[in-house]
Amino acid sequence: MTFHLDDCKGDWAIVTGASSGIGRVYASELGRRGLNLVLVARRKPELQSLASELAMQSGIRALALALDLTSPDADARVLDAVASIPSARLRLLVSNAGSGQWGAHDPARHKDYAATIALNVAATVALSTRLLPALRAAAPAALVHVSSQAAYQPVPYMAAYAASKAFVHNFSLALHEELREQGVLVQTLVPGPTATEFDSKAGAYASAVVTRGSCESVVLASLEALERGDPLATNAVGLWKQRLFAGLAPPRMVLREVAKMFKPPGN
């Protein structure tokens, strides 16, 4: 199946992690195309500012929902927000919120790793599952999960993050096959290295990953892939080489080479 945003004008989309980066650009693009929006993130002032900006620029309705998606009732609160809108048809969920850490695995950071798993894994499954009936009811509909190039192999010095994205990646691709005949297109979005707040929040340091692309190129790749009905979208360059190396090279070689890219300076 394919999914055409031109057919969704006046309907609703949810974007998580909408206060900055890929989520903010995704919200702006959807608003420009005439979709009403539920914007979800923890930072209320940024969300309210974005909601006002989009309403003014695009003439849409935008609801700012300041929410920690790892809270026990977060998925229910998002569903309630949609249900409170009279005659709202939910056509798209962009599950973009995520977190991670750079650096050697450290017992002192156990709470950080638990929070990453709670957001990247548990909250992704909970929200997607909770909103699936609404998406089915408005079919054709779409669900975008933001994965990562880190999902394709273990990443020493980003162990918990890479493992969490491997879960998201496989969960999302499996749902694509399950749900496509039910009118819900599930897309796995794999951004290349992108200029967002992630690096600063994750404690990034100088590494072999030095080039960062734009959020706009990530969102454009996603939207174009939705139109084609592709299960996977990416703006990453040379992804096939990474997949080939990760799949065919001996595990010891893969681990050694990836570790070189992410090893902290001085270690």
N, C-alpha and C positions, 0 to 999 in steps of 0.2 A: 504494500500500500504506500501511497504518498500522502503528504500533508501540506496543504496550501494555505498560507497565512492570509491571502487575499479573501478567502472564504470565512475568515474568523473576525472580521471587523464588527465591533460591538459586543463580542464575546469576551471572556475573561482568561487571563493567564496569571500564574503564580511564579514569581522569581525569588528564590532564596539566595542569601548572600548578596542582596541587591544594593547595598549601600556603597559599594566600590567595585572596581575592577571589572571582570567579565560579567558579573551579575548586573552591575549598573549599566553597562553598554547593552546588554541583552534587553533590559527593561526599556532603555531609550529606543532601541530598534523596534520592539514590539509596540510601544506607544506610537511611534511614527507611523506604523502600519495599521493603527486604529484599534488595537486591542486594549481593553480595560485591564488594570493590573492590581494584583495584591503583592505588595513589596514586603519581603520578610528579611529581617536582619536584627542584630542586637542593638544597633546604634539608632536610637529614635530620632535625634535631630537631623542626621543625614538622610534618613528615610523620609521624614516629613518634607525636607527641602526638595528631595528628588520627586516625591509625589506632586508637590505644588508645581515644580518646573515642568513635569510631563503633562499635567493637566492644562497648564497655560500654553505650552508649545503645540500640543497635539489635540487638545480638546477632548481628551479621554477622562475617564474616572480612574483615580489611583488611590488605593487604600494602603496606608503605611501601618504595618503590623510589627512592632518592636517585640522580638521574641527570641529567647535562647532555645534553639531547636533540640538541645539535649535535655530540656526539662521534661518530666514524665508525661505531661499532658500536651506537649507542643503540637503533635500531629492533630489531636482533637481540636485544638484552638484554631489551627489553620482551616480545618474543615468547617468549623463554626463560623469563621469569618466569611467564607464563601457562601455558606448557607444563609447568612443574614442579609445577603444582597438579593433583593427581589428579582426573580426570573433570571438569575445569573447562570450562564452556561460555561463550565470550565473546559476549555479546549486545550490548554497547554500547561504543563508543570516543568519548570526549569530548576532542577535540583543541583544548585551550584555551591551552596555553603560547604566549606571544608576548612580543615586546619592541619598543621603538621609541624615537624621540628627537624632542623639540621643538627648534626653533631653526633658524637659517639653515644651509644645507648647507655644511659646513666640511671641507676636506681633512684637517684634523688629526683628524677623527673617522672616518676611513675604516674603522678596525677595528670601530667601533660599528655602522656601516652593514652591514658584512660579516656581523657577528654577527646582526643583525636579519634579514637575508635567509636566513642559514643556519637560524635557528630558525623564522621565520614561513613560509618557502617550502620549503626543502630538507627540513627535519625533518618538516614536515606531510605532504609527499608520501611520504617514506620510511616513516613510521610507518603512514600509511593504507594504503599498498601492501603493506607487510609483514604487516599484521594482517588484510587483506581475506580471505584463505582461511579463517581462523578464524571470521570473522564470517559468511561464506557457509555454513560448515559448521553453524553454530548458528541459521540463519535460521528465523524472521524476526529480523533484527538491525538495528542502527542505528549511524550514524556522524555525529557532530556536529562541524562545523568552525566555530570562532569567527571571524567576519569583523569588519567595522567599518563605520560610516558613512563612514569615510575611503575606502572602496573605490569609492565612486560617482563620484569626480572627483579630479583631481590636487589635492594639498594643499601649496601653498607653505609652507615652514618645517616640514613633516613629510613631505618628499618620499619618502624611502626607505620609511618606515613605510606611507604610503598606497599606494605602488606594490606593496609586499609583500602588503597586504591585498586589493588588486585581484586579485592572482594567486590568493590563497586563495578569494576570493569566486567567481570564474569556474571555478576547478578544482572546487570543491565543487558548484556548481550543475550542471556538466556531468556529474559522477559520479552525481548524483541520477537523471538520465535513464538513464544507462548501467546502473545497478545495481538500480533499483526492481523490475525483473522477475526479478532474481536473489535477491530476498528481503532486500536490504539497503537500508534507507531512509537516504539521505544528506541531512542538514539543514544549511543555512547559517544560522548564528545571527548576527544583526546587533544588538548591544547599542546602546542609546542611551548618551550620556555617563554613566559609571558611577563610583561612589565606590570605587575600588580603589587598589592601590599603584602602578598604571601611571604616573600623573601624576608622582609624586615620583621614581620611577626614571627616567622619560623626561626629567626636567628641565623640567616644565611651569612656565609663568609666567602672569601675569594675561593673559587673553584674552577674546574675546567669548563663549567657551564657559564659562559660569559655573555652570550647574545640573548636578548629578550625581544620578542615580537610584541605586536599591539593586541590589545583586547578586541579591537574592531575586527582584526583578521580572524580571530577565533570565532567570534559571533557570526561573521559572514560565512565561514566554512560550515558552521552548524546549520544556518538557515538554508543554505544551498543544498545541503545533504537532506534536510527535511523535505524539500521539494522533490528530490529524487527517490525518497523512501529508503535511503541507505541506513543500515544498522549502525555504522560507525562513521564519524566525521572527525577530520583533523586538519590543522594547518601546519603540522609539524613536517619539517623537511627530512627526507631520508628515513622515515619511520619503518619502511620495509627492511632496510638494512639492520636496524635495531632489532626488529622481530626475528630476522634470520639469525643474527648473532646470538641472541638470547636463547633461541630454540635449538640451534645446532652445535654451538661451541660447548666444550666441556664445562660443567658447572664451576670448576675451580678457576678456569680462565675468565668466565663471565664475572664472577665475584671479584677477582683481582682487578680487572679492567674497570668495572663500575666503581669499585672502591677508590681507584685513582682519581676519579672525577669528583668525588664528594668528601674525600678525606680532609679533615680540618688542617689548616696550616700549622706546621711545626710538629705534627704527629708522625 
